[in-house]
């Protein structure tokens, strides 16, 4: 997926500001943050949208959520709270078609989000 921005990050062609990394997950700072802390957590494997997530790989879902927890701890968000968002497709606000979870925090977040 050489045209996918996030795949290029995983391949090392583009150097993101990495916050956390495992064999299957990469977390890095968003280049257009919407909160004091705004980190994206992605599977290293290309999965275009949440609807494309392989149902037969629940361990990958667990690894993504564990990464979110670790990012929240490392960024000092765990005790005060944070928001995790997954946008899906155009109407859901997805801009990069590689599944990613937003971890937002560091300020009081309002509802509804927008």
VMD Tcl script that builds the backbone (N, CA, C; Angstrom):
set m [mol new atoms 342]
animate dup $m
set s [atomselect $m all]
$s set {name element resname resid chain x y z} {
  {N N UNK 1 A 0.842 -1.187 0.000}
  {CA C UNK 1 A 0.000 0.000 0.000}
  {C C UNK 1 A 0.883 1.244 0.000}
  {N N UNK 2 A 1.672 1.428 -1.015}
  {CA C UNK 2 A 2.609 2.546 -1.060}
  {C C UNK 2 A 1.916 3.897 -1.113}
  {N N UNK 3 A 0.647 3.949 -1.522}
  {CA C UNK 3 A -0.068 5.217 -1.566}
  {C C UNK 3 A -0.698 5.577 -0.216}
  {N N UNK 4 A -0.723 4.660 0.718}
  {CA C UNK 4 A -1.323 4.902 2.033}
  {C C UNK 4 A -0.311 5.611 2.937}
  {N N UNK 5 A -0.681 6.788 3.418}
  {CA C UNK 5 A 0.188 7.579 4.280}
  {C C UNK 5 A 0.645 6.793 5.502}
  {N N UNK 6 A -0.271 6.107 6.159}
  {CA C UNK 6 A 0.089 5.391 7.382}
  {C C UNK 6 A 0.940 4.158 7.079}
  {N N UNK 7 A 0.699 3.507 5.957}
  {CA C UNK 7 A 1.552 2.374 5.574}
  {C C UNK 7 A 2.975 2.860 5.309}
  {N N UNK 8 A 3.101 4.041 4.747}
  {CA C UNK 8 A 4.429 4.611 4.508}
  {C C UNK 8 A 5.131 4.909 5.830}
  {N N UNK 9 A 4.368 5.278 6.843}
  {CA C UNK 9 A 4.951 5.472 8.178}
  {C C UNK 9 A 5.430 4.144 8.748}
  {N N UNK 10 A 4.600 3.129 8.639}
  {CA C UNK 10 A 4.966 1.797 9.134}
  {C C UNK 10 A 6.227 1.307 8.426}
  {N N UNK 11 A 6.337 1.577 7.122}
  {CA C UNK 11 A 7.489 1.134 6.332}
  {C C UNK 11 A 8.745 1.954 6.597}
  {N N UNK 12 A 8.607 3.063 7.325}
  {CA C UNK 12 A 9.763 3.899 7.625}
  {C C UNK 12 A 10.068 4.950 6.572}
  {N N UNK 13 A 9.216 5.075 5.557}
  {CA C UNK 13 A 9.416 6.081 4.514}
  {C C UNK 13 A 9.133 7.489 5.031}
  {N N UNK 14 A 8.188 7.585 5.950}
  {CA C UNK 14 A 7.832 8.839 6.610}
  {C C UNK 14 A 8.035 8.610 8.096}
  {N N UNK 15 A 8.663 9.550 8.788}
  {CA C UNK 15 A 8.984 9.407 10.212}
  {C C UNK 15 A 7.971 10.169 11.077}
  {N N UNK 16 A 7.019 9.464 11.663}
  {CA C UNK 16 A 6.087 10.129 12.570}
  {C C UNK 16 A 6.738 10.344 13.938}
  {N N UNK 17 A 6.106 11.155 14.766}
  {CA C UNK 17 A 6.541 11.357 16.147}
  {C C UNK 17 A 5.955 10.213 16.979}
  {N N UNK 18 A 6.698 9.128 17.084}
  {CA C UNK 18 A 6.210 7.886 17.694}
  {C C UNK 18 A 6.105 8.030 19.211}
  {N N UNK 19 A 4.978 7.587 19.741}
  {CA C UNK 19 A 4.711 7.587 21.174}
  {C C UNK 19 A 4.837 6.174 21.735}
  {N N UNK 20 A 4.450 5.182 20.927}
  {CA C UNK 20 A 4.424 3.795 21.388}
  {C C UNK 20 A 4.451 2.897 20.153}
  {N N UNK 21 A 5.110 1.737 20.291}
  {CA C UNK 21 A 5.181 0.812 19.165}
  {C C UNK 21 A 5.357 -0.606 19.669}
  {N N UNK 22 A 4.663 -1.527 19.009}
  {CA C UNK 22 A 4.842 -2.956 19.237}
  {C C UNK 22 A 5.020 -3.607 17.866}
  {N N UNK 23 A 5.069 -4.905 17.843}
  {CA C UNK 23 A 5.200 -5.638 16.585}
  {C C UNK 23 A 4.013 -5.388 15.648}
  {N N UNK 24 A 2.828 -5.159 16.221}
  {CA C UNK 24 A 1.631 -5.045 15.391}
  {C C UNK 24 A 0.926 -3.692 15.432}
  {N N UNK 25 A 1.393 -2.776 16.304}
  {CA C UNK 25 A 0.703 -1.504 16.510}
  {C C UNK 25 A 1.717 -0.357 16.515}
  {N N UNK 26 A 1.303 0.785 15.953}
  {CA C UNK 26 A 2.113 1.998 15.981}
  {C C UNK 26 A 1.240 3.139 16.479}
  {N N UNK 27 A 1.763 3.944 17.410}
  {CA C UNK 27 A 1.050 5.116 17.919}
  {C C UNK 27 A 1.951 6.329 17.755}
  {N N UNK 28 A 1.372 7.402 17.218}
  {CA C UNK 28 A 2.157 8.607 16.936}
  {C C UNK 28 A 1.273 9.843 17.076}
  {N N UNK 29 A 1.921 10.992 17.255}
  {CA C UNK 29 A 1.202 12.248 17.424}
  {C C UNK 29 A 0.557 12.686 16.110}
  {N N UNK 30 A -0.676 13.172 16.216}
  {CA C UNK 30 A -1.395 13.695 15.055}
  {C C UNK 30 A -0.753 15.015 14.630}
  {N N UNK 31 A -0.603 15.223 13.321}
  {CA C UNK 31 A 0.026 16.459 12.855}
  {C C UNK 31 A -0.926 17.658 12.908}
  {N N UNK 32 A -2.234 17.398 13.099}
  {CA C UNK 32 A -3.224 18.464 13.278}
  {C C UNK 32 A -4.010 18.194 14.562}
  {N N UNK 33 A -3.363 18.382 15.709}
  {CA C UNK 33 A -4.003 18.005 16.970}
  {C C UNK 33 A -5.272 18.801 17.262}
  {N N UNK 34 A -6.259 18.102 17.804}
  {CA C UNK 34 A -7.530 18.701 18.189}
  {C C UNK 34 A -7.656 18.840 19.701}
  {N N UNK 35 A -6.603 18.490 20.412}
  {CA C UNK 35 A -6.538 18.625 21.867}
  {C C UNK 35 A -5.056 18.719 22.223}
  {N N UNK 36 A -4.764 19.061 23.474}
  {CA C UNK 36 A -3.365 19.158 23.889}
  {C C UNK 36 A -2.623 17.875 23.581}
  {N N UNK 37 A -3.268 16.740 23.854}
  {CA C UNK 37 A -2.719 15.439 23.477}
  {C C UNK 37 A -3.633 14.855 22.406}
  {N N UNK 38 A -3.050 14.498 21.275}
  {CA C UNK 38 A -3.809 13.875 20.187}
  {C C UNK 38 A -2.880 12.871 19.518}
  {N N UNK 39 A -3.093 11.606 19.829}
  {CA C UNK 39 A -2.254 10.521 19.335}
  {C C UNK 39 A -3.116 9.584 18.500}
  {N N UNK 40 A -2.569 9.106 17.398}
  {CA C UNK 40 A -3.245 8.114 16.565}
  {C C UNK 40 A -2.630 6.752 16.822}
  {N N UNK 41 A -3.478 5.753 16.980}
  {CA C UNK 41 A -3.050 4.374 17.184}
  {C C UNK 41 A -3.530 3.580 15.974}
  {N N UNK 42 A -2.578 2.921 15.284}
  {CA C UNK 42 A -2.932 2.195 14.058}
  {C C UNK 42 A -2.413 0.758 14.115}
  {N N UNK 43 A -3.109 -0.149 13.433}
  {CA C UNK 43 A -2.504 -1.463 13.217}
  {C C UNK 43 A -1.430 -1.301 12.149}
  {N N UNK 44 A -0.338 -2.012 12.265}
  {CA C UNK 44 A 0.699 -1.926 11.242}
  {C C UNK 44 A 0.243 -2.558 9.929}
  {N N UNK 45 A -0.683 -3.461 10.035}
  {CA C UNK 45 A -1.280 -4.091 8.850}
  {C C UNK 45 A -2.323 -3.145 8.268}
  {N N UNK 46 A -2.376 -3.024 6.964}
  {CA C UNK 46 A -3.341 -2.125 6.329}
  {C C UNK 46 A -4.750 -2.693 6.439}
  {N N UNK 47 A -5.604 -1.967 7.130}
  {CA C UNK 47 A -7.029 -2.262 7.225}
  {C C UNK 47 A -7.712 -0.929 6.924}
  {N N UNK 48 A -8.433 -0.797 5.820}
  {CA C UNK 48 A -8.948 0.506 5.405}
  {C C UNK 48 A -9.900 1.189 6.398}
  {N N UNK 49 A -10.903 0.469 6.884}
  {CA C UNK 49 A -11.897 1.071 7.776}
  {C C UNK 49 A -12.246 0.080 8.893}
  {N N UNK 50 A -12.975 0.560 9.865}
  {CA C UNK 50 A -13.441 -0.319 10.935}
  {C C UNK 50 A -14.318 -1.434 10.362}
  {N N UNK 51 A -15.080 -1.128 9.320}
  {CA C UNK 51 A -15.929 -2.142 8.689}
  {C C UNK 51 A -15.125 -3.262 8.038}
  {N N UNK 52 A -13.849 -2.998 7.758}
  {CA C UNK 52 A -12.980 -3.996 7.139}
  {C C UNK 52 A -12.181 -4.801 8.157}
  {N N UNK 53 A -12.394 -4.529 9.442}
  {CA C UNK 53 A -11.619 -5.219 10.468}
  {C C UNK 53 A -11.918 -6.718 10.412}
  {N N UNK 54 A -10.885 -7.550 10.401}
  {CA C UNK 54 A -11.102 -8.996 10.300}
  {C C UNK 54 A -11.715 -9.569 11.583}
  {N N UNK 55 A -12.897 -10.118 11.447}
  {CA C UNK 55 A -13.603 -10.670 12.605}
  {C C UNK 55 A -12.873 -11.840 13.239}
  {N N UNK 56 A -12.029 -12.505 12.470}
  {CA C UNK 56 A -11.327 -13.677 12.983}
  {C C UNK 56 A -9.993 -13.313 13.651}
  {N N UNK 57 A -9.781 -12.020 13.936}
  {CA C UNK 57 A -8.546 -11.596 14.589}
  {C C UNK 57 A -8.825 -10.752 15.837}
  {N N UNK 58 A -9.534 -11.313 16.813}
  {CA C UNK 58 A -9.838 -10.527 18.012}
  {C C UNK 58 A -8.584 -10.112 18.782}
  {N N UNK 59 A -7.486 -10.847 18.625}
  {CA C UNK 59 A -6.263 -10.474 19.340}
  {C C UNK 59 A -5.733 -9.128 18.848}
  {N N UNK 60 A -5.919 -8.797 17.578}
  {CA C UNK 60 A -5.485 -7.501 17.068}
  {C C UNK 60 A -6.302 -6.376 17.691}
  {N N UNK 61 A -7.592 -6.592 17.853}
  {CA C UNK 61 A -8.434 -5.591 18.523}
  {C C UNK 61 A -7.936 -5.371 19.947}
  {N N UNK 62 A -7.623 -6.446 20.634}
  {CA C UNK 62 A -7.089 -6.327 21.994}
  {C C UNK 62 A -5.774 -5.571 22.026}
  {N N UNK 63 A -4.923 -5.803 21.037}
  {CA C UNK 63 A -3.640 -5.099 20.978}
  {C C UNK 63 A -3.838 -3.605 20.732}
  {N N UNK 64 A -4.819 -3.249 19.900}
  {CA C UNK 64 A -5.108 -1.834 19.666}
  {C C UNK 64 A -5.601 -1.158 20.939}
  {N N UNK 65 A -6.518 -1.817 21.648}
  {CA C UNK 65 A -7.042 -1.228 22.880}
  {C C UNK 65 A -5.983 -1.174 23.976}
  {N N UNK 66 A -5.131 -2.163 24.046}
  {CA C UNK 66 A -4.020 -2.124 25.008}
  {C C UNK 66 A -3.079 -0.966 24.690}
  {N N UNK 67 A -2.862 -0.715 23.410}
  {CA C UNK 67 A -2.015 0.410 23.007}
  {C C UNK 67 A -2.645 1.734 23.418}
  {N N UNK 68 A -3.965 1.858 23.263}
  {CA C UNK 68 A -4.659 3.076 23.701}
  {C C UNK 68 A -4.445 3.286 25.199}
  {N N UNK 69 A -4.597 2.236 25.981}
  {CA C UNK 69 A -4.383 2.340 27.431}
  {C C UNK 69 A -2.960 2.776 27.751}
  {N N UNK 70 A -1.990 2.207 27.069}
  {CA C UNK 70 A -0.588 2.538 27.311}
  {C C UNK 70 A -0.288 3.980 26.910}
  {N N UNK 71 A -0.828 4.422 25.793}
  {CA C UNK 71 A -0.650 5.815 25.375}
  {C C UNK 71 A -1.246 6.754 26.427}
  {N N UNK 72 A -2.438 6.443 26.902}
  {CA C UNK 72 A -3.069 7.286 27.929}
  {C C UNK 72 A -2.206 7.358 29.185}
  {N N UNK 73 A -1.640 6.246 29.600}
  {CA C UNK 73 A -0.746 6.248 30.770}
  {C C UNK 73 A 0.497 7.094 30.504}
  {N N UNK 74 A 1.149 6.860 29.381}
  {CA C UNK 74 A 2.392 7.568 29.059}
  {C C UNK 74 A 2.186 9.076 28.908}
  {N N UNK 75 A 1.010 9.459 28.419}
  {CA C UNK 75 A 0.733 10.877 28.182}
  {C C UNK 75 A 0.078 11.555 29.390}
  {N N UNK 76 A -0.080 10.823 30.481}
  {CA C UNK 76 A -0.647 11.410 31.701}
  {C C UNK 76 A -2.142 11.651 31.649}
  {N N UNK 77 A -2.849 10.886 30.837}
  {CA C UNK 77 A -4.291 11.076 30.665}
  {C C UNK 77 A -5.144 10.106 31.472}
  {N N UNK 78 A -4.565 9.016 31.913}
  {CA C UNK 78 A -5.350 7.923 32.487}
  {C C UNK 78 A -6.168 8.349 33.699}
  {N N UNK 79 A -5.597 9.141 34.582}
  {CA C UNK 79 A -6.331 9.496 35.809}
  {C C UNK 79 A -7.413 10.535 35.564}
  {N N UNK 80 A -7.170 11.503 34.681}
  {CA C UNK 80 A -8.144 12.570 34.447}
  {C C UNK 80 A -9.172 12.237 33.395}
  {N N UNK 81 A -8.817 11.343 32.481}
  {CA C UNK 81 A -9.746 10.937 31.438}
  {C C UNK 81 A -9.304 11.374 30.061}
  {N N UNK 82 A -9.854 10.722 29.085}
  {CA C UNK 82 A -9.518 10.981 27.687}
  {C C UNK 82 A -10.636 10.428 26.819}
  {N N UNK 83 A -10.581 10.757 25.549}
  {CA C UNK 83 A -11.570 10.256 24.599}
  {C C UNK 83 A -10.850 9.442 23.534}
  {N N UNK 84 A -11.471 8.353 23.117}
  {CA C UNK 84 A -10.978 7.553 22.004}
  {C C UNK 84 A -12.055 7.575 20.930}
  {N N UNK 85 A -11.642 7.894 19.697}
  {CA C UNK 85 A -12.577 8.021 18.585}
  {C C UNK 85 A -12.079 7.177 17.417}
  {N N UNK 86 A -13.019 6.489 16.766}
  {CA C UNK 86 A -12.731 5.808 15.511}
  {C C UNK 86 A -13.708 6.368 14.474}
  {N N UNK 87 A -13.196 7.095 13.500}
  {CA C UNK 87 A -14.032 7.595 12.418}
  {C C UNK 87 A -14.095 6.524 11.333}
  {N N UNK 88 A -15.269 6.373 10.727}
  {CA C UNK 88 A -15.432 5.353 9.690}
  {C C UNK 88 A -16.083 5.962 8.454}
  {N N UNK 89 A -15.316 5.997 7.386}
  {CA C UNK 89 A -15.736 6.491 6.071}
  {C C UNK 89 A -15.998 8.005 6.089}
  {N N UNK 90 A -16.377 8.529 4.950}
  {CA C UNK 90 A -16.502 9.971 4.760}
  {C C UNK 90 A -17.455 10.668 5.706}
  {N N UNK 91 A -18.686 10.167 5.823}
  {CA C UNK 91 A -19.650 10.819 6.706}
  {C C UNK 91 A -19.251 10.721 8.165}
  {N N UNK 92 A -18.415 9.744 8.498}
  {CA C UNK 92 A -17.930 9.598 9.862}
  {C C UNK 92 A -16.690 10.427 10.151}
  {N N UNK 93 A -16.170 11.101 9.123}
  {CA C UNK 93 A -15.018 11.970 9.313}
  {C C UNK 93 A -13.672 11.325 9.025}
  {N N UNK 94 A -13.658 10.113 8.476}
  {CA C UNK 94 A -12.389 9.448 8.190}
  {C C UNK 94 A -11.722 10.115 6.990}
  {N N UNK 95 A -10.467 10.533 7.163}
  {CA C UNK 95 A -9.724 11.179 6.087}
  {C C UNK 95 A -8.650 10.263 5.512}
  {N N UNK 96 A -8.008 9.466 6.355}
  {CA C UNK 96 A -6.996 8.516 5.900}
  {C C UNK 96 A -7.611 7.124 6.001}
  {N N UNK 97 A -7.662 6.417 4.880}
  {CA C UNK 97 A -8.304 5.108 4.855}
  {C C UNK 97 A -7.328 4.005 5.249}
  {N N UNK 98 A -6.915 4.096 6.502}
  {CA C UNK 98 A -6.151 3.082 7.223}
  {C C UNK 98 A -6.698 3.206 8.637}
  {N N UNK 99 A -7.314 2.155 9.128}
  {CA C UNK 99 A -7.953 2.193 10.434}
  {C C UNK 99 A -7.054 2.870 11.463}
  {N N UNK 100 A -7.606 3.809 12.227}
  {CA C UNK 100 A -6.851 4.467 13.280}
  {C C UNK 100 A -7.783 4.918 14.391}
  {N N UNK 101 A -7.261 4.849 15.609}
  {CA C UNK 101 A -7.979 5.296 16.790}
  {C C UNK 101 A -7.345 6.595 17.256}
  {N N UNK 102 A -8.161 7.599 17.486}
  {CA C UNK 102 A -7.679 8.873 18.020}
  {C C UNK 102 A -7.723 8.785 19.547}
  {N N UNK 103 A -6.657 9.180 20.193}
  {CA C UNK 103 A -6.622 9.314 21.651}
  {C C UNK 103 A -6.480 10.810 21.921}
  {N N UNK 104 A -7.516 11.393 22.522}
  {CA C UNK 104 A -7.583 12.834 22.747}
  {C C UNK 104 A -7.684 13.133 24.232}
  {N N UNK 105 A -6.935 14.136 24.689}
  {CA C UNK 105 A -7.027 14.510 26.091}
  {C C UNK 105 A -6.165 15.711 26.413}
  {N N UNK 106 A -6.040 15.952 27.698}
  {CA C UNK 106 A -5.247 17.084 28.146}
  {C C UNK 106 A -6.069 18.341 28.331}
  {N N UNK 107 A -7.346 18.261 28.084}
  {CA C UNK 107 A -8.292 19.351 28.322}
  {C C UNK 107 A -9.671 18.734 28.498}
  {N N UNK 108 A -10.597 19.505 29.026}
  {CA C UNK 108 A -11.972 19.018 29.177}
  {C C UNK 108 A -12.587 18.933 27.795}
  {N N UNK 109 A -13.089 17.768 27.439}
  {CA C UNK 109 A -13.701 17.548 26.139}
  {C C UNK 109 A -15.224 17.660 26.277}
  {N N UNK 110 A -15.864 18.312 25.331}
  {CA C UNK 110 A -17.304 18.531 25.416}
  {C C UNK 110 A -18.048 17.507 24.567}
  {N N UNK 111 A -19.366 17.466 24.767}
  {CA C UNK 111 A -20.222 16.575 24.010}
  {C C UNK 111 A -21.467 17.336 23.605}
  {N N UNK 112 A -21.986 17.211 22.423}
  {CA C UNK 112 A -21.517 16.318 21.369}
  {C C UNK 112 A -20.235 16.839 20.735}
  {N N UNK 113 A -19.483 15.934 20.093}
  {CA C UNK 113 A -18.176 16.314 19.578}
  {C C UNK 113 A -18.211 17.171 18.325}
  {N N UNK 114 A -19.306 17.158 17.557}
  {CA C UNK 114 A -19.306 18.033 16.393}
  {C C UNK 114 A -20.153 17.628 15.284}
}
mol reanalyze $m
mol bondsrecalc $m
mol representation Tube
mol addrep $m
